[in-house]
Amino acid sequence: LAAAGIAMAYEALDVPTEAWPGTLAALRAVGAAGNVTVPHKALMFGACARHTEAARRAGAVNTFWTEDGTFIGDNTDVAGFQAAAESLLGDSLRGAHVALLGSGGAAAAVCVAVEAAGGRVTLHGRSAERAADLATRFPSTVRLAPTALAAAGDADLVVNATPLGLEAADPLPVALDAVRPSAALLDLVYRRAGTTSWIAAALAEGRRAADGRDMLLEQGAAAFVRWFGIPPNREVMRAALREHGA
């Protein structure tokens, strides 16, 4: 905001679920815009009067703004994933085969992006119910795999959309020897103290791999464009991530 010469504040609000209705009312009253993270993305979807196509397909809102006293919702995780994935692949997602591990909100955003690109997803989630729901919502794009190993087998890109990797002691989402050497690996998790164990191990083997920092940056950049109609200075954003240890 400062680099763009916009005299506004971006403030973090820690909102317990029980305080959600009152917080929404206060934000609506001042015509606020902002971002929403877990566990409120689905709740924010329900609070919005209108949605972008990305938000509608994902069933979740992480970026909102106010028009005529009502909230409009977007899901910039979709654009963030697309940018991060294409940067890692060095190519478009069009026609790509993506192995997706996880079935939560981030996984839904991945499915939206791959669907839009005409690719396909092989999905394994720890929650069979949520995985089946995603397969039902994206019938032409998603097929289910019984294990992470089965999902990863012949993919062009393997995506970890589970929380595994937040802690250094976490097991790997899928063993590297189950992933083709030519496949790229993208971890939507990022850690303040270095990269995740999965990505560190992949890079040590000379594989194409990246953690969630680029997706974090790109979804923020997409939100900035939604709010102000101009692109942000990404180098300023990268410097801020480094300064704060992300």
MILO-16130 format. One record per residue: residue in three letters; x, y, z of N, C-alpha, C, O, CB in turn. Coordinates in steps of 0.001 Angstrom, whole numbers, padded with zeros to 6 digits, always signed. Glycine has a CB too. Layout:
<pts>
ALAXYZXYZXYZXYZXYZ/...
</pts>
This chain:
<pts>
LEU+000831-001205+000000+000000+000000+000000+000865+001253+000000+000597+002203-000736-000940+000007+001214/ALA+001902+001249+000830+002780+002418+000905+003515+002618-000414+003656+003747-000882+003789+002268+002059/ALA+003988+001521-001018+004722+001625-002276+003831+002161-003396+004314+002831-004308+005296+000263-002669/ALA+002536+001868-003328+001596+002341-004344+001043+003730-004028+000278+004291-004813+000451+001359-004482/GLY+001429+004278-002885+000946+005606-002513-000511+005627-002102-001197+006637-002256+001145+006551-003646/ILE-000985+004491-001570-002387+004383-001148-002460+004537+000368-001901+003729+001109-003009+003019-001597/ALA-003150+005573+000822-003214+005897+002251-004302+005075+002931-005355+005595+003300-003477+007406+002459/MET-004030+003791+003089-004964+002891+003759-004178+001991+004694-002964+001844+004554-005779+002051+002732/ALA-004874+001389+005648-004255+000439+006562-004758-000969+006277-005926-001166+005944-004539+000825+008022/TYR-003872-001940+006411-004231-003358+006299-003974-003950+007676-002823-004088+008091-003397-004114+005153/GLU-005031-004298+008380-004898-004734+009768-005389-006163+009933-006345-006585+009282-005672-003798+010702/ALA-004722-006903+010815-005120-008284+011105-006143-008303+012231-005962-007650+013259-003890-009146+011481/LEU-007219-009056+012028-008248-009233+013048-008334-010719+013388-008576-011545+012509-009635-008683+012561/ASP-008139-011053+014640-008294-012429+015094-009746-012586+015524-010150-012049+016555-007294-012781+016270/VAL-010530-013315+014743-011983-013344+014939-012432-014731+015395-012482-015651+014579-012717-012947+013636/PRO-012758-014905+016672-013358-016171+017113-014692-016394+016403-015367-015433+016032-013559-016179+018653/THR-015064-017627+016218-016294-017929+015489-017508-017242+016107-018399-016784+015393-016519-019430+015444/GLU-017540-017174+017430-018697-016564+018075-018772-015052+017824-019838-014455+017967-018655-016838+019570/ALA-017648-014436+017452-017639-013000+017176-017849-012692+015693-017859-011528+015293-016328-012394+017644/TRP-018016-013729+014888-018096-013547+013438-019247-012638+013006-019005-011713+012231-018242-014887+012769/PRO-020481-012848+013461-021583-011988+012994-021358-010510+013310-021593-009651+012461-022891-012441+013620/GLY-020906-010212+014524-020676-008824+014891-019548-008193+014104-019624-007023+013730-020383-008723+016354/THR-018489-008971+013847-017366-008455+013067-017807-008142+011641-017442-007104+011089-016204-009465+013057/LEU-018594-009042+011045-019100-008805+009693-019928-007527+009626-019783-006733+008696-019937-009994+009225/ALA-020785-007336+010605-021641-006143+010622-020794-004876+010703-021078-003888+010024-022629-006199+011808/ALA-019758-004907+011531-018887-003737+011670-018122-003462+010383-017972-002305+009991-017906-003937+012826/LEU-017635-004512+009719-016900-004344+008463-017815-003816+007364-017429-002948+006581-016268-005675+008028/ARG-019018-004346+007317-019984-003894+006308-020336-002422+006515-020501-001679+005547-021261-004757+006359/ALA-020448-002010+007755-020847-000634+008074-019826+000392+007606-020185+001524+007280-021061-000488+009565/VAL-018537-000002+007572-017499+000949+007151-017058+000714+005705-016109+001344+005239-016289+000849+008081/GLY-017741-000192+004990-017394-000444+003591-016034-001081+003424-015291-000727+002509-017437+000833+002816/ALA-015697-002018+004295-014360-002601+004324-014115-003569+003173-015045-004081+002550-014139-003309+005633/ALA-012851-003798+002919-012386-004869+002043-011315-005627+002801-010715-005094+003736-011842-004315+000672/GLY-011071-006865+002405-010047-007610+003128-009906-009033+002659-010470-009443+001645-010344-007603+004579/ASN-009133-009778+003431-008901-011205+003204-009451-011996+004376-009572-011489+005492-007393-011503+003005/VAL-009778-013233+004102-010285-014140+005127-009494-015439+005030-009262-015955+003936-011829-014396+004959/THR-009084-015962+006179-008373-017235+006163-009115-018250+007022-010201-017970+007530-006920-017060+006660/VAL-008521-019432+007181-009188-020498+007935-009451-020025+009354-008612-019335+009933-008335-021794+007943/PRO-010610-020382+009938-011618-021309+009414-012841-020610+008835-013933-021179+008849-012056-022247+010500/HIS-012684-019396+008330-013851-018574+007993-014158-018455+006499-015074-017718+006133-013657-017217+008542/LYS-013433-019147+005630-013643-018928+004194-015033-019365+003736-015656-018686+002920-012587-019675+003396/ALA-015516-020479+004249-016859-020930+003865-017922-020013+004456-018929-019729+003807-017096-022383+004323/LEU-017702-019548+005690-018633-018605+006304-018700-017309+005497-019779-016745+005313-018220-018309+007755/MET-017545-016836+005014-017526-015598+004236-018241-015797+002911-018877-014873+002403-016083-015127+003996/PHE-018144-016982+002354-018890-017269+001120-020383-017040+001360-021059-016425+000535-018631-018732+000639/GLY-020891-017531+002481-022299-017366+002795-022694-015931+003102-023861-015563+002976-022652-018228+003948/ALA-021709-015111+003509-021996-013713+003860-022013-012792+002648-022453-011647+002752-020973-013210+004854/CYS-021541-013273+001499-021428-012420+000316-022702-012473-000525-023287-013537-000729-020219-012839-000532/ALA-023114-011308-001004-024300-011228-001851-024003-011681-003268-024881-012206-003952-024844-009812-001865/ARG-022759-011480-003714-022350-011898-005051-020961-012516-004984-020178-012234-004077-022371-010702-006037/HIS-020673-013367-005966-019394-014081-005990-018810-014060-007394-019544-014037-008382-019568-015537-005504/THR-017486-014067-007475-016847-014318-008749-017012-015793-009091-017377-016596-008232-015349-013914-008714/GLU-016747-016145-010332-016857-017540-010744-015878-018413-009965-016211-019542-009605-016604-017676-012250/ALA-014666-017900-009699-013685-018686-008950-014194-018998-007555-014056-020127-007085-012348-017945-008868/ALA-014781-018013-006883-015318-018237-005538-016490-019211-005583-016620-020082-004723-015759-016906-004900/ARG-017336-019054-006588-018502-019941-006693-018071-021380-006880-018610-022280-006235-019406-019514-007851/ARG-017096-021608-007762-016648-022976-008008-015918-023555-006799-016044-024745-006509-015741-023020-009233/ALA-015154-022719-006092-014414-023202-004927-015316-023370-003707-015011-024157-002811-013277-022246-004598/GLY-016428-022630-003672-017305-022684-002514-016709-022007-001304-017063-022329-000170-017629-024102-002184/ALA-015799-021062-001535-015106-020384-000435-014651-019005-000903-014371-018798-002084-013889-021225+000067/VAL-014583-018073+000034-014140-016706-000246-012947-016381+000638-013008-016536+001857-015290-015683-000017/ASN-011862-015928+000018-010724-015455+000805-010452-013975+000577-009596-013393+001244-009483-016262+000469/THR-011177-013355-000364-010992-011939-000675-012374-011312-000848-013212-011837-001581-010111-011742-001964/PHE-012605-010193-000174-013928-009566-000264-013777-008049-000330-012745-007489+000038-014816-009972+000945/TRP-014835-007406-000808-014946-005955-000789-016422-005606-000695-017284-006474-000829-014287-005309-002054/THR-016709-004333-000465-018082-003899-000226-018565-003000-001349-017880-002054-001737-018192-003173+001116/GLU-019746-003299-001868-020397-002450-002870-021851-002248-002462-022578-003215-002234-020299-003080-004302/ASP-022266-001002-002374-023654-000676-002037-024119-001385-000772-025253-001855-000686-024570-001041-003190/GLY-023224-001451+000204-023599-002030+001489-023627-003540+001545-024074-004107+002542-024908-001534+001870/THR-023155-004220+000486-023129-005678+000494-021728-006168+000143-020958-005470-000517-024172-006253-000495/PHE-021415-007368+000591-020105-007960+000331-020083-008677-001015-021035-009364-001385-019730-008933+001451/ILE-018980-008504-001738-018685-009254-002963-017490-010145-002654-016517-009685-002055-018393-008293-004195/GLY-017547-011416-003053-016504-012362-002696-015761-012946-003880-016345-013220-004929-017088-013459-001907/ASP-014460-013132-003695-013607-013767-004704-012778-014833-004000-012697-014859-002772-012683-012715-005433/ASN-012170-015704-004780-011211-016668-004251-009914-016515-005033-009755-017104-006102-011761-018135-004341/THR-008992-015727-004502-007738-015476-005218-006723-016586-004983-005637-016556-005562-007146-014136-004792/ASP-007059-017583-004130-006203-018766-004032-006112-019459-005383-005095-020078-005697-006738-019743-002963/VAL-007168-019359-006182-007174-019994-007506-006088-019366-008382-005257-020075-008949-008574-019855-008184/ALA-006096-018047-008491-005078-017357-009288-003700-017534-008677-002709-017661-009397-005408-015866-009412/GLY-003631-017543-007341-002342-017727-006678-001730-019074-006985-000537-019170-007270-002493-017572-005188/PHE-002550-020125-006930-002049-021453-007273-001624-021511-008730-000550-022026-009040-003109-022516-006992/GLN-002451-020990-009628-002130-021049-011050-000777-020388-011332+000054-020944-012049-003237-020372-011875/ALA-000565-019198-010763+000694-018488-011002+001874-019260-010442+002908-019377-011099+000647-017092-010385/ALA+001727-019794-009219+002830-020528-008600+003133-021810-009365+004298-022152-009570+002502-020853-007142/ALA+002088-022523-009789+002277-023780-010512+002933-023545-011876+003850-024273-012257+000931-024493-010690/GLU+002467-022537-012606+003017-022282-013937+004443-021762-013860+005251-022035-014748+002143-021288-014689/SER+004763-021012-012803+006148-020569-012612+007057-021762-012364+008170-021818-012887+006246-019573-011440/LEU+006584-022719-011566+007375-023909-011264+007519-024812-012487+008602-025327-012764+006739-024686-010116/LEU+006423-024998-013213+006446-025874-014389+007167-025243-015564+007690-025944-016431+005037-026235-014799/GLY+007194-023901-015591+007736-023209-016750+006835-023325-017953+007269-023172-019094+009094-023741-017084/ASP+005562-023600-017681+004604-023811-018770+003191-023645-018215+002997-023535-017004+004786-025227-019421/SER+002228-023629-019095+000825-023518-018716+000349-024798-018042+000926-025869-018235-000042-023210-019944/LEU-000705-024673-017253-001356-025844-016679-002220-026582-017701-002738-027661-017410-002204-025433-015491/ARG-002376-026016-018882-003278-026608-019865-002856-028052-020161-001729-028328-020573-003293-025767-021169/GLY-003807-028952-019932-003560-030363-020208-002710-031071-019176-002403-032251-019347-002917-030497-021521/ALA-002313-030387-018098-001434-031000-017101-002177-032038-016270-003379-031922-016030-000840-029928-016187/HIS-001437-033056-015837-001967-034052-014912-001426-033717-013531-000221-033794-013292-001579-035517-015345/VAL-002320-033347-012627-001939-032904-011283-002357-033951-010266-003528-034326-010199-002579-031533-010945/ALA-001405-034423-009474-001717-035262-008320-001943-034338-007136-001074-033536-006795-000571-036302-008026/LEU-003094-034445-006515-003488-033532-005441-003683-034311-004155-004499-035231-004090-004778-032765-005810/LEU-002928-033937-003132-003017-034590-001826-003704-033629-000870-003157-032578-000534-001601-035007-001291/GLY-004908-033993-000431-005690-033118+000429-007038-032830-000192-007202-032922-001409-004944-031817+000697/SER-008022-032474+000657-009372-032272+000144-010086-031104+000806-011316-031056+000811-010180-033524+000329/GLY-009330-030156+001369-009920-028997+002008-010082-027828+001059-010160-028005-000156-009091-028584+003175/GLY-010133-026613+001633-010368-025422+000829-009278-025143-000177-009567-024741-001304-010524-024247+001710/ALA-008007-025351+000212-006914-025127-000730-006985-026110-001889-006700-025756-003032-005565-025245-000021/ALA-007367-027346-001587-007512-028349-002640-008616-027961-003620-008482-028177-004824-007808-029724-002031/ALA-009695-027395-003113-010776-026947-003999-010279-025869-004950-010642-025873-006126-011966-026419-003180/ALA-009457-024949-004462-008907-023899-005319-008035-024501-006415-008070-024043-007557-008094-022894-004486/VAL-007252-025528-006075-006441-026219-007079-007341-026834-008148-007047-026728-009338-005565-027311-006418/CYS-008421-027467-007739-009343-028090-008701-009952-027059-009641-010110-027321-010834-010457-028838-007964/VAL-010293-025888-009111-010856-024828-009955-009849-024411-011017-010199-024275-012189-011270-023607-009102/ALA-008590-024205-010608-007557-023755-011546-007277-024803-012614-007146-024469-013791-006269-023423-010798/VAL-007185-026060-012213-006890-027123-013179-008071-027331-014116-007881-027560-015311-006548-028442-012454/GLU-009287-027252-013586-010478-027365-014427-010494-026284-015498-010775-026561-016664-011745-027278-013573/ALA-010190-025044-015097-010201-023924-016045-009154-024105-017133-009325-023625-018254-009964-022605-015313/ALA-008066-024799-016800-006985-025006-017764-007176-026256-018608-006364-026548-019485-005667-025087-017044/GLY-008243-026990-018347-008459-028209-019113-007535-029338-018737-007296-030241-019539-008310-027925-020550/GLY-007006-029300-017513-006155-030380-017033-006971-031420-016296-008201-031401-016329-005057-029837-016128/ARG-006269-032336-015623-006955-033355-014857-006275-033544-013510-005074-033313-013370-006998-034673-015628/VAL-007050-033964-012525-006579-034114-011154-006808-035544-010689-007902-036088-010841-007290-033115-010213/THR-005771-036149-010124-005927-037394-009385-005775-037053-007919-004730-036561-007491-004887-038485-009838/LEU-006817-037314-007152-006936-036794-005791-006921-037910-004754-007599-038928-004896-008210-035978-005651/HIS-006127-037688-003706-006226-038525-002514-006330-037614-001307-005468-036762-001091-005004-039490-002386/GLY-007374-037786-000526-007554-037004+000687-007711-037908+001892-008242-039014+001787-008761-036086+000557/ARG-007241-037428+003051-007379-038221+004269-008846-038356+004675-009225-039341+005308-006573-037590+005408/SER-009664-037379+004318-011103-037461+004556-011773-038007+003300-011879-037308+002292-011693-036067+004946/ALA-012222-039255+003364-012870-039863+002199-014125-039082+001805-014433-038957+000620-013230-041334+002489/GLU-014842-038561+002790-016073-037831+002512-015792-036546+001746-016460-036256+000753-016807-037515+003810/ARG-014807-035772+002201-014496-034511+001516-013891-034764+000139-014157-034019-000805-013533-033666+002363/ALA-013080-035811+000024-012514-036152-001286-013615-036514-002274-013586-036095-003431-011516-037315-001157/ALA-014583-037295-001812-015697-037677-002675-016523-036463-003078-017034-036392-004195-016583-038707-001976/ASP-016651-035501-002152-017397-034278-002463-016712-033503-003582-017375-033013-004496-017533-033392-001211/LEU-015379-033390-003513-014657-032682-004576-014807-033410-005908-014998-032777-006947-013166-032540-004215/ALA-014721-034725-005878-014875-035491-007120-016265-035287-007718-016417-035258-008940-014626-036989-006863/THR-017272-035148-006872-018638-034915-007345-018786-033511-007915-019489-033311-008906-019643-035129-006208/ARG-018125-032537-007290-018224-031148-007749-017460-030896-009031-017805-029993-009792-017723-030217-006684/PHE-016413-031693-009283-015585-031513-010484-015518-032847-011252-014440-033421-011401-014136-031014-010101/PRO-016659-033332-011733-016710-034697-012285-015870-034895-013535-015389-036001-013782-018124-035056-012598/SER-015683-033840-014331-014913-034007-015560-013417-033813-015333-012621-034021-016250-015402-033032-016613/THR-013029-033421-014132-011627-033083-013856-010983-034004-012846-009812-034355-012992-011526-031671-013367/VAL-011730-034412-011807-011149-035113-010661-011525-036586-010657-012689-036953-010815-011597-034461-009359/ARG-010518-037410-010472-010771-038817-010154-010043-039134-008850-009041-038499-008520-010299-039772-011322/LEU-010548-040111-008121-010008-040430-006805-008971-041542-006893-009048-042428-007744-011132-040832-005852/ALA-007997-041467-005986-006991-042521-005863-007047-043058-004435-007299-042294-003503-005551-041987-006217/PRO-006817-044348-004248-006943-044940-002912-005834-044552-001953-006028-044598-000738-006980-046418-003026/THR-004661-044166-002480-003527-043792-001639-002786-042624-002276-002972-042318-003454-002573-044995-001427/ALA-001945-041981-001476-001103-040917-002007-000130-041464-003042+000171-040792-004028-000340-040224-000878/LEU+000360-042676-002824+001289-043289-003784+000610-043490-005130+001202-043223-006176+001815-044637-003250/ALA-000622-043955-005105-001354-044178-006354-001646-042867-007061-001626-042812-008291-002658-044925-006084/ALA-001916-041815-006308-002200-040512-006912-000974-039944-007616-001085-039372-008701-002690-039531-005849/ALA+000191-040100-007003+001396-039414-007479+002059-040085-008667+002868-039465-009357+002384-039311-006371/GLY+001730-041329-008911+002479-042158-009848+002917-041549-011154+004114-041536-011442+001703-043289-010151/ASP+001992-041037-011971+002368-040563-013307+002014-039094-013519+001759-038677-014649+001687-041410-014371/ALA+001996-038312-012450+001600-036907-012541+002722-036022-013089+003906-036330-012955+001172-036403-011173/ASP+002313-034916-013709+003273-033887-014121+003627-032969-012953+004728-032424-012884+002705-033059-015288/LEU+002665-032809-012033+002827-031919-010882+002150-032577-009690+000996-032997-009775+002226-030490-011162/VAL+002881-032664-008571+002335-033221-007334+002175-032077-006341+003135-031366-006045+003258-034355-006753/VAL+000962-031902-005829+000643-030771-004960+000249-031277-003581-000650-032108-003451-000491-029913-005567/ASN+000918-030777-002558+000516-031065-001180-000405-029955-000691+000028-028820-000493+001759-031203-000246/ALA-001685-030291-000497-002659-029338+000034-003146-029781+001406-004250-029433+001826-003847-029186-000928/THR-002305-030559+002108-002595-030962+003483-001745-030107+004418-000858-029390+003954-002315-032493+003704/PRO-002001-030168+005741-001152-029419+006686+000215-030052+006910+001059-029452+007576-001856-029294+008012/LEU+000459-031246+006375+001739-031914+006605+002885-031038+006106+002901-030608+004952+001770-033294+005907/GLY+003840-030785+006993+004968-029923+006658+005017-028671+007502+006039-027986+007547+004915-029546+005213/LEU+003916-028367+008174+003931-027202+009061+004921-027392+010200+005544-026436+010662+002532-026939+009623/GLU+005059-028639+010649+006019-028971+011695+007162-029781+011094+006953-030626+010223+005336-029754+012846/ALA+008376-029507+011575+009549-030185+011014+009470-031700+011169+010026-032435+010353+010814-029671+011679/ALA+008785-032170+012206+008718-033610+012466+007624-034313+011667+007497-035534+011753+008495-033851+013937/ASP+006840-033580+010903+005756-034196+010127+006300-035192+009108+007379-034978+008555+004931-033118+009412/PRO+005573-036276+008853+005975-037170+007763+005794-036476+006416+005041-035508+006305+005158-038485+007804/LEU+006486-036974+005394+006330-036414+004058+004940-036743+003521+004408-037816+003805+007425-036952+003105/PRO+004347-035837+002751+003015-036114+002173+003003-037352+001300+002028-038104+001296+002542-034928+001357/VAL+004089-037570+000554+004261-038773-000245+005757-038958-000447+006493-037984-000608+003495-038680-001619/ALA+006205-040202-000441+007632-040485-000602+008117-040024-001974+007409-040168-002970+007910-041990-000415/LEU+009328-039470-002020+009852-038960-003287+010062-040063-004306+009948-039823-005508+011153-038231-003057/ASP+010367-041266-003845+010590-042344-004823+009290-042812-005469+009312-043641-006379+011281-043528-004151/ALA+008150-042282-005000+006867-042576-005650+006523-041552-006723+005511-041682-007411+005752-042626-004615/VAL+007364-040534-006863+007116-039433-007801+008114-039531-008953+009312-039703-008725+007227-038042-007084/ARG+007632-039423-010170+008530-039466-011322+009602-038387-011214+009291-037279-010776+007739-039298-012628/PRO+010849-038660-011592+011902-037638-011529+011583-036395-012338+012050-035305-012006+013199-038215-012009/SER+010795-036541-013396+010467-035390-014243+009335-034539-013677+009110-033425-014150+010092-035863-015628/ALA+008620-035042-012676+007483-034312-012124+007954-033173-011228+009005-033262-010593+006568-035258-011339/ALA+007170-032109-011184+007430-030993-010274+006627-031199-008995+005585-031853-009002+007070-029629-010941/LEU+007128-030628-007891+006466-030758-006601+006168-029366-006054+007054-028514-005983+007339-031571-005604/LEU+004919-029145-005672+004513-027864-005107+003833-028107-003771+002808-028785-003702+003572-027097-006074/ASP+004403-027553-002715+003858-027669-001371+003131-026368-001053+003754-025306-001053+004982-027969-000318/LEU+001830-026424-000782+001093-025203-000462+001394-024722+000953+001031-023606+001325-000405-025433-000625/VAL+002055-025562+001736+002524-025183+003068+003827-024398+002940+004621-024639+002030+002724-026440+003968/TYR+004038-023461+003855+005342-022802+003982+005628-022642+005463+004707-022561+006275+005370-021409+003241/ARG+006896-022597+005811+007315-022488+007207+008175-021245+007389+008922-020852+006493+008088-023752+007653/ARG+008058-020643+008543+008884-019464+008824+010364-019834+008871+011210-019082+008388+008461-018814+010152/ALA+010672-020984+009449+012072-021393+009591+012463-022302+008432+012539-023519+008600+012304-022112+010946/GLY+012711-021727+007265+013118-022511+006112+011944-023161+005412+010790-022960+005790+014100-023560+006527/THR+012248-023945+004383+011193-024587+003613+010759-025876+004282+011342-026277+005290+011657-024860+002184/THR+009746-026530+003739+009262-027777+004335+010236-028918+004051+011041-028855+003122+007857-028127+003798/SER+010140-029958+004873+011052-031096+004717+010906-031744+003352+011893-032170+002753+010804-032130+005808/TRP+009667-031821+002856+009395-032448+001557+010085-031704+000432+010717-032309-000434+007892-032506+001292/ILE+009960-030389+000451+010570-029585-000610+012087-029556-000461+012803-029598-001462+010008-028153-000593/ALA+012589-029484+000772+014041-029513+000984+014633-030812+000445+015684-030800-000197+014375-029356+002485/ALA+013960-031933+000706+014447-033222+000209+014396-033274-001314+015310-033805-001945+013623-034374+000804/ALA+013344-032733-001906+013227-032725-003368+014315-031868-004004+014925-032276-004992+011844-032214-003791/LEU+014561-030702-003454+015600-029827-003995+016973-030475-003862+017824-030320-004738+015585-028468-003282/ALA+017187-031197-002774+018477-031880-002572+018714-032937-003639+019861-033268-003941+018533-032526-001179/GLU+017632-033475-004218+017750-034459-005304+017787-033796-006680+017836-034480-007702+016588-035447-005244/GLY+017763-032462-006701+017796-031753-007973+016466-031680-008680+016424-031413-009881+018773-032390-008865/ARG+015379-031908-007973+014049-031864-008573+013522-030429-008643+013990-029547-007923+013080-032746-007778/ARG+012542-030214-009521+011815-028938-009551+010831-028946-008395+009950-029804-008336+011075-028715-010928/ALA+010973-027997-007473+010134-028019-006281+010067-026629-005664+011018-025852-005748+010667-029039-005256/ALA+008925-026326-005041+008748-025038-004375+007712-025182-003273+006820-026028-003347+008324-023940-005386/ASP+007843-024337-002238+006837-024343-001181+005779-023276-001452+005706-022746-002561+007494-024111+000196/GLY+004960-022958-000451+003789-022132-000673+004001-020634-000684+003028-019883-000740+002821-022437+000330/ARG+005246-020172-000631+005474-018727-000575+004972-018009-001826+004363-016942-001737+006952-018444-000386/ASP+005232-018603-002995+004801-017942-004236+003283-017877-004321+002731-016873-004773+005363-018678-005463/MET+002597-018941-003890+001140-018898-003898+000634-017845-002925-000308-017115-003231+000558-020270-003547/LEU+001257-017764-001751+000888-016735-000773+001013-015345-001386+000104-014523-001269+001770-016840+000488/LEU+002136-015092-002036+002362-013786-002643+001368-013520-003778+000784-012439-003856+003798-013689-003165/GLU+001183-014496-004645+000353-014269-005834-001123-014126-005491-001826-013357-006146+000536-015406-006821/GLN-001620-014850-004475-003028-014650-004120-003207-013260-003511-004252-012635-003691-003513-015749-003128/GLY-002187-012772-002788-002248-011414-002263-002209-010371-003366-002911-009362-003303-001112-011178-001301/ALA-001389-010617-004371-001311-009691-005506-002639-009644-006257-003084-008574-006673-000174-010103-006464/ALA-003275-010810-006432-004576-010847-007115-005638-010103-006310-006500-009437-006883-005020-012303-007351/ALA-005577-010217-004974-006524-009482-004130-006312-007972-004279-007276-007210-004345-006371-009903-002646/PHE-005057-007548-004330-004733-006124-004478-005340-005566-005769-005887-004464-005780-003197-005914-004475/VAL-005239-006333-006843-005819-005903-008118-007339-005808-008003-007941-004873-008532-005426-006880-009254/ARG-007960-006758-007321-009407-006709-007118-009810-005423-006399-010795-004786-006771-009881-007935-006320/TRP-009060-005043-005381-009429-003887-004576-009160-002554-005271-009972-001632-005201-008691-003927-003274/PHE-008001-002463-005949-007534-001151-006414-007421-001013-007923-007225+000091-008432-006213-000859-005813/GLY-007543-002124-008646-007497-002064-010103-006122-001873-010689-005996-001632-011890-008356-000983-010571/ILE-005085-001973-009876-003707-001851-010347-002878-002972-009736-003197-003443-008645-003109-000458-009985/PRO-001819-003412-010416-000978-004461-009840-000092-003904-008742+000330-002750-008821-000122-005117-010922/PRO+000199-004691-007724+001113-004251-006678+002564-004446-007106+002841-005093-008115+000839-005008-005376/ASN+003474-003887-006337+004904-004092-006547+005291-005410-005885+005412-005484-004662+005749-002896-005972/ARG+005485-006443-006691+005773-007763-006132+007113-007821-005421+007271-008589-004473+005740-008799-007220/GLU+008078-007028-005857+009376-007047-005175+009248-006495-003758+009908-006978-002839+010418-006235-005969/VAL+008405-005489-003583+008116-004983-002239+007462-006079-001403+007786-006254-000228+007200-003731-002304/MET+006544-006812-002019+005874-007906-001312+006877-008998-000919+006837-009501+000204+004754-008504-002189/ARG+007771-009361-001837+008775-010391-001524+009672-009942-000378+010006-010728+000508+009630-010713-002768/ALA+010056-008682-000406+010915-008143+000655+010195-008206+002005+010812-008500+003029+011330-006682+000333/ALA+008887-007927+002000+008109-007988+003242+008031-009414+003764+008129-009639+004971+006695-007433+003021/LEU+007856-010387+002859+007840-011789+003285+009180-012178+003919+009212-012833+004961+007528-012715+002086/ARG+010274-011773+003289+011590-012088+003846+011778-011419+005206+012311-012031+006132+012702-011646+002881/GLU+011346-010176+005325+011517-009425+006572+010782-010105+007718+011259-010105+008853+011018-007984+006407/HIS+009636-010677+007426+008825-011287+008484+009036-012792+008591+008272-013489+009258+007361-011000+008241/GLY+010075-013283+007928+010462-014665+008118+009663-015690+007351+009785-016888+007607+010381-014981+009514/ALA+008833-015235+006397+008051-016206+005617+008799-016586+004351+008306-017391+003561+006660-015634+005261/
</pts>
